[in-house]
Amino acid sequence: MRILLLTAVIGLSSCLQAETPTPIVSPKPHDFAKWEKSVAAFEAADAQTPPPKGAVLFVGSSTIVRWKTLAEDFKGTTVLNRGFGGNQIVDSTHYADRMIFPYEPRMIVLRAGGNDVNAGKKAAEVFQDYKDFVAKMRTRLPDIEIVYLGLSPTIKRWAQVEEGNRLNDLIAAYCNEQPNLNYVDCKTLTLDAEGKPRPELMVDDKLHFSAAGYKLLVEKVRPFIPKD
């Protein structure tokens, strides 16, 4: 009897362990504070030399930060660069009260999402972040046109191309349904005839645009940029 009872207890314990769900590990809270210095630097520069109101405002991650020829590329249009490298879409949303709304832009051009996917977010999550960004803009700038620059394949993040394209497709479809939203398709911008990334369009890190890459990007974006 003792043996049977012990066997039953062990069996019951095993069943309970098998049925105990694996605890869900909460993701780490997003660290907005790491961009505080970048945003504070914008504010300090604006205090010294206030930028013009009503510019076409470029925001987002390193593609925007590294776009040093922005004013030259879009002559005849007042442009303002307020990108900070490495950020995700939620960062631009979070800091909008300090780095978007004060400029009263006539148009917003957003390039972000790649760092989001690289951080492990699924396309659907990043798409929701994009919609949240649009909703935040509409609270203060209800009629502003927002142009999203789609993600481009890179050598360094080639494994993430499919997820990036899923994000591109979600945003493109949404832009087609909503007023004052535009999507710039860059899915094949950096690819050769065989569908592989072209090394000459990227700098040595195999991630960011080279001068030749920016030239192609400018041609894609130019039709969406209004003249003053």
C-alpha positions as CSV (number, residue, x, y, z in Angstrom):
1,M,0.0,0.0,0.0
2,R,2.8,2.4,0.9
3,I,4.5,1.7,-2.4
4,L,1.2,2.3,-4.3
5,L,0.5,5.5,-2.4
6,L,4.0,6.8,-3.0
7,T,3.7,6.0,-6.7
8,A,0.4,7.9,-6.9
9,V,1.8,10.9,-5.2
10,I,4.8,11.0,-7.6
11,G,2.4,10.6,-10.5
12,L,0.2,13.4,-9.3
13,S,3.2,15.7,-8.8
14,S,4.4,15.0,-12.3
15,C,1.0,15.8,-13.8
16,L,0.9,19.1,-11.9
17,Q,4.4,20.0,-13.1
18,A,3.4,19.2,-16.7
19,E,0.3,21.3,-16.5
20,T,2.0,24.3,-14.9
21,P,2.3,26.9,-17.7
22,T,5.7,28.4,-18.5
23,P,5.8,31.8,-16.9
24,I,5.6,34.7,-19.4
25,V,8.6,36.9,-19.2
26,S,7.7,40.5,-19.7
27,P,9.8,42.4,-22.2
28,K,12.1,45.1,-20.9
29,P,10.6,48.6,-20.8
30,H,11.6,50.7,-23.7
31,D,14.5,53.0,-22.7
32,F,13.5,56.4,-23.9
33,A,16.0,58.1,-21.7
34,K,18.9,57.1,-23.8
35,W,17.9,59.6,-26.4
36,E,17.6,62.5,-24.0
37,K,21.0,63.9,-24.9
38,S,20.2,63.9,-28.6
39,V,16.8,65.7,-28.1
40,A,18.3,68.2,-25.6
41,A,21.0,69.0,-28.2
42,F,18.3,69.8,-30.8
43,E,16.6,72.1,-28.2
44,A,19.9,73.8,-27.4
45,A,20.6,74.4,-31.1
46,D,17.0,75.7,-31.7
47,A,17.5,78.1,-28.8
48,Q,20.6,79.5,-30.5
49,T,19.2,79.6,-34.0
50,P,15.4,79.0,-34.2
51,P,14.6,76.9,-37.3
52,P,11.9,78.2,-39.7
53,K,8.3,77.1,-39.1
54,G,6.5,75.2,-41.8
55,A,9.5,73.1,-43.1
56,V,9.4,69.6,-44.4
57,L,10.5,67.7,-41.3
58,F,12.6,64.6,-41.7
59,V,12.6,62.3,-38.6
60,G,13.6,58.8,-37.8
61,S,16.8,56.8,-37.4
62,S,20.3,56.7,-38.9
63,T,19.2,57.0,-42.6
64,I,17.9,60.5,-41.7
65,V,20.8,61.4,-39.4
66,R,23.4,60.6,-42.1
67,W,21.4,62.4,-44.8
68,K,23.9,65.4,-44.9
69,T,22.9,66.5,-48.4
70,L,19.2,67.0,-47.5
71,A,19.0,70.7,-48.2
72,E,21.0,70.3,-51.5
73,D,18.9,67.3,-52.6
74,F,15.6,69.2,-52.2
75,K,16.5,72.7,-53.3
76,G,13.5,75.1,-53.4
77,T,12.1,73.4,-50.3
78,T,12.7,74.3,-46.7
79,V,13.8,71.1,-45.0
80,L,14.7,70.3,-41.4
81,N,16.6,67.2,-40.2
82,R,15.7,65.9,-36.7
83,G,16.7,62.2,-36.9
84,F,18.7,60.5,-34.2
85,G,20.4,57.3,-35.0
86,G,19.4,54.0,-33.6
87,N,15.9,55.0,-32.6
88,Q,12.7,53.2,-33.1
89,I,9.3,54.6,-34.2
90,V,8.1,54.8,-30.6
91,D,11.0,57.2,-29.8
92,S,9.8,59.8,-32.4
93,T,6.3,59.4,-31.0
94,H,7.5,59.8,-27.4
95,Y,9.6,62.9,-28.1
96,A,7.1,64.6,-30.5
97,D,6.2,67.3,-28.1
98,R,9.8,68.4,-28.1
99,M,11.2,67.6,-31.6
100,I,8.2,67.7,-33.9
101,F,5.3,69.8,-32.8
102,P,7.4,72.9,-31.9
103,Y,8.4,73.2,-35.6
104,E,4.9,73.3,-36.9
105,P,6.0,71.3,-40.0
106,R,4.0,71.3,-43.3
107,M,5.0,67.7,-43.9
108,I,6.7,64.9,-42.0
109,V,9.0,62.4,-43.7
110,L,9.6,59.3,-41.4
111,R,12.2,56.6,-41.9
112,A,12.3,54.1,-39.1
113,G,11.4,50.5,-38.4
114,G,14.6,48.7,-39.2
115,N,15.9,49.1,-35.7
116,D,12.6,47.9,-34.4
117,V,12.7,44.7,-36.3
118,N,16.4,44.3,-35.4
119,A,15.4,44.6,-31.7
120,G,13.1,41.5,-32.1
121,K,9.7,43.2,-32.8
122,K,7.4,41.5,-35.3
123,A,6.1,43.5,-38.3
124,A,2.6,43.7,-36.7
125,E,4.0,45.3,-33.6
126,V,6.0,47.9,-35.5
127,F,3.0,48.6,-37.7
128,Q,1.0,49.4,-34.6
129,D,3.8,51.7,-33.5
130,Y,3.5,53.4,-36.8
131,K,-0.2,53.8,-36.4
132,D,0.3,55.2,-32.9
133,F,2.8,57.7,-34.4
134,V,0.2,58.8,-37.0
135,A,-2.4,59.1,-34.3
136,K,-0.1,61.3,-32.1
137,M,0.6,63.6,-35.1
138,R,-3.1,64.0,-35.7
139,T,-3.7,65.3,-32.2
140,R,-1.9,68.5,-33.0
141,L,-1.5,68.4,-36.8
142,P,-4.7,66.9,-38.0
143,D,-4.2,67.5,-41.7
144,I,-0.5,67.1,-42.0
145,E,0.9,64.8,-44.8
146,I,3.1,62.1,-43.5
147,V,5.4,60.3,-45.9
148,Y,6.9,56.9,-44.8
149,L,10.1,55.8,-46.4
150,G,9.9,52.0,-46.7
151,L,12.7,49.8,-45.5
152,S,15.5,48.7,-47.9
153,P,17.4,45.4,-47.8
154,T,20.9,45.6,-46.5
155,I,23.8,43.1,-46.4
156,K,24.1,43.2,-42.6
157,R,20.5,42.6,-41.9
158,W,19.7,40.4,-44.8
159,A,18.2,37.8,-42.5
160,Q,15.5,40.4,-41.6
161,V,14.4,41.2,-45.1
162,E,11.2,39.1,-45.0
163,E,10.0,40.7,-41.7
164,G,10.9,44.1,-43.0
165,N,8.9,43.6,-46.2
166,R,5.9,42.4,-44.1
167,L,6.1,45.8,-42.3
168,N,6.5,47.6,-45.7
169,D,3.4,45.9,-47.0
170,L,1.3,46.6,-43.9
171,I,2.2,50.3,-43.9
172,A,1.7,50.6,-47.7
173,A,-1.8,49.1,-47.5
174,Y,-2.6,51.4,-44.6
175,C,-1.4,54.5,-46.5
176,N,-3.6,53.6,-49.4
177,E,-6.7,53.6,-47.1
178,Q,-6.0,56.8,-45.1
179,P,-5.9,60.4,-46.2
180,N,-2.6,62.4,-46.2
181,L,-0.5,59.3,-45.8
182,N,2.1,58.3,-48.4
183,Y,4.4,55.3,-48.7
184,V,7.7,55.4,-50.6
185,D,8.5,51.9,-51.9
186,C,12.2,51.1,-51.3
187,K,12.0,47.3,-51.2
188,T,14.1,46.8,-54.3
189,L,16.1,50.1,-54.1
190,T,19.3,48.4,-53.0
191,L,19.0,45.1,-54.9
192,D,20.7,44.0,-58.1
193,A,19.1,42.0,-61.0
194,E,19.5,38.8,-59.0
195,G,17.7,40.2,-56.0
196,K,20.9,40.7,-53.8
197,P,22.0,43.8,-52.0
198,R,24.5,45.9,-54.0
199,P,27.6,46.6,-51.8
200,E,28.4,49.9,-53.5
201,L,25.2,51.4,-52.3
202,M,26.3,50.9,-48.6
203,V,29.2,52.1,-46.6
204,D,31.7,49.7,-45.0
205,D,29.3,48.7,-42.2
206,K,27.1,47.1,-44.9
207,L,24.1,48.7,-43.3
208,H,23.9,52.4,-44.1
209,F,23.6,54.2,-47.4
210,S,26.7,55.3,-49.3
211,A,26.6,58.5,-51.4
212,A,25.5,56.4,-54.3
213,G,22.7,54.8,-52.2
214,Y,21.4,58.3,-51.2
215,K,21.3,59.4,-54.8
216,L,18.9,56.5,-55.5
217,L,16.8,57.3,-52.4
218,V,16.5,61.0,-53.4
219,E,15.1,60.0,-56.7
220,K,12.5,57.9,-55.0
221,V,11.5,60.6,-52.5
222,R,11.6,63.7,-54.7
223,P,8.2,63.3,-56.2
224,F,6.6,63.5,-52.7
225,I,8.4,66.7,-51.6
226,P,6.6,70.0,-52.3
227,K,8.3,73.2,-53.3
228,D,8.0,76.2,-51.0
